[in-house]
Amino acid sequence: MSQKPRRRPASNETRRPAPDTDKSRRGARSHQITFESRSRAWRRHHGQMAVDSLQRLRRRPLSSLMTMMAIAIAMVLPASLWLALGSAQLLDSNLDDSARMTLYLNPALSESQAMDITDQVRGERDIASTELITAAAGLESFQQRLGMNDALAMMDNNPLPATILVQPRSRDPKAAQALAERLGKIDGVTDARLDMAWLERLRQLSELGRRVVLAFGVLFALGVLLVVGNTIRLAVESRRQEIEVVTLIGATHAFVRRPFLYVGVWYGLGGGILALILLTLGRGWLSAPIDMLASGFGSHFTLPGIGFGGSVLLLICSTMLGLVGAWIAVSRHLADISPR
């Protein structure tokens, strides 16, 4: 007889798994990185690199101080020339007041006629101010300056004519010369004297000083770039193996470059602070002898300080030079030590 196959128990029957309605159990999901998370990670890494680079400089205080001092010296020299040029420009602005034109009037004119001519001159264009010095006032001033009161008192007539001091608006020698020729043709004016050649020479020296300051500034800025670049190059070489390792695991050049850029920023900022200290000490050291020298000539002169704006500008320039020098050095040597 043929035997019928036994039926397996229901408990041993193959069961189909029920569909899983929970979407969270369907496997790994892809997470999208948002801009906020990227920005937060970027800021956090910048803060870490800034602190880490500062700690590295603190571990080598002597070499770091020497590098900052070299940067400070390179910043002090053009800054000192800039302050000296500012003093010369201040002196130039003071001397502008003495760049006046003198109109000598006819001695036969009365005081009222001299005042009428003064009003006529005042109405001319390109004139900032006028001042009438009568013949009597001129003689009195002459007596006080020379101390010849008794001798001049014996004279019957006053030999000095009335004069008009004219302050031109323009400091251009050609424009002032044209104005002097025009005023000299006024009736009652015998002579118009203008001496601005010395002022023009002073302005030429001032322009030469500006160019010298610019040239020295560029040269010392290149010196700062070389100092920072050479220091950063040595730092890159000392961390060559570390850079190769982080590059192998996928670090970008920006990631590798970042700590060295902060080193350059700290070098530049420290050099700028030391430069401000040196400028302050130098101003205090030179103020006393310069004041004594000026008092010997009967005047008062004070060395100008760099001020708040100049201090901020100096710190910004030194920091940017440190950053640029570090950038150039790292970009130059980063490709040479990339793993092959």
C-alpha positions, 0 to 999 in steps of 0.5 A, a space after each residue: 500500500 502506498 502510504 500517505 505523506 504525513 502533514 507537518 504540524 501547524 507549529 512547524 509551518 513556515 511563516 511569512 514575516 509580517 510587514 514592518 510598518 515602522 520606518 525607523 527599522 528599515 536600515 541606515 538613514 542618510 543625515 544631511 549636514 546643515 549650514 548651521 552645523 557647518 558654521 558651528 564646526 568652523 567657528 569651533 575649529 577656528 577658536 581651537 586653532 587660535 588657542 592652540 597656536 597661542 599655546 605653542 608660542 608660549 612654549 617657546 617664549 624666547 624665540 617668539 619674543 625675538 620674532 616679535 621684536 624683529 617685527 616691532 623694529 621693522 614697524 617702528 622705523 617707518 612709524 617714526 618717520 611718519 610721525 616726523 613727517 607729521 611734525 613737518 606738516 604741522 610746521 608747514 601749516 604754521 608757516 602758511 600763516 606767514 606766507 603773506 603778501 605785503 603791499 607798500 602804499 604811497 607815503 603821501 597818502 593819508 590814513 583815510 586813503 589807506 583805509 579806502 585802498 584796504 577796502 578795495 583790496 579786500 574786495 578782490 577775489 582769492 584773498 583770505 584776509 587783509 590787515 592795514 598797518 598805518 605809518 604810525 603803527 609801523 614806526 612804533 613797532 620798528 622802535 620797539 624791535 630795534 630799541 631806537 626810541 630816542 633816535 627815531 623820535 628826533 626825526 621830523 617825518 616818518 619815513 615808513 609808508 603804510 602797508 597792507 598785509 594780504 593773506 592769499 587763499 591759494 598756496 600755489 606760488 603761480 596763483 599768488 604771483 598773479 595776485 601780487 601783479 594784479 594788486 600792484 596795479 592798484 592806484 596808491 600801491 607803490 610795490 607788492 612784495 611776495 616771497 613764497 620761494 622758501 615755502 615752495 622749497 619746504 613743500 618740496 622737502 615735505 613731498 620728498 619726505 612722504 616718498 621716503 616714508 612710503 619707500 621705507 614702509 614698503 621695504 620694512 613691510 617686505 622685511 616683516 613678510 620675510 621674517 614671518 615667512 621664514 619662521 612659519 616655514 620652520 614651523 611647517 617643517 617641524 610638523 611635517 609628519 603631523 601634516 602628512 598624517 592628517 592629509 592622509 585621513 582627508 584633511 584639506 589644505 585649508 584645515 592644515 593651513 589654519 593653525 599656521 595662519 593664526 601663528 602669523 596673526 599672533 606674531 604680527 599682533 605681538 610685534 605691533 604691541 611691542 612697536 607701540 611700546 617702543 614708540 611711547 618710550 622713545 617719545 618720552 626719552 626725546 621729549 625733554 631735550 627737544 623741548 629744551 631746544 625749542 625753548 632756546 629758540 623762544 618757541 614751544 614744540 612737542 613731539 606728536 604722539 601716534 594717537 588712538 587712530 595711529 595705534 589701531 592702524 599700526 596694529 592692523 598693519 602688523 597683524 595683516 603683514 603677519 597673516 600674509 607672510 604666514 599664508 605665503 609661507 604655508 602655501 609655498 611649502 604645503 604642496 611639497 610635503 603632501 604625501 605621495 
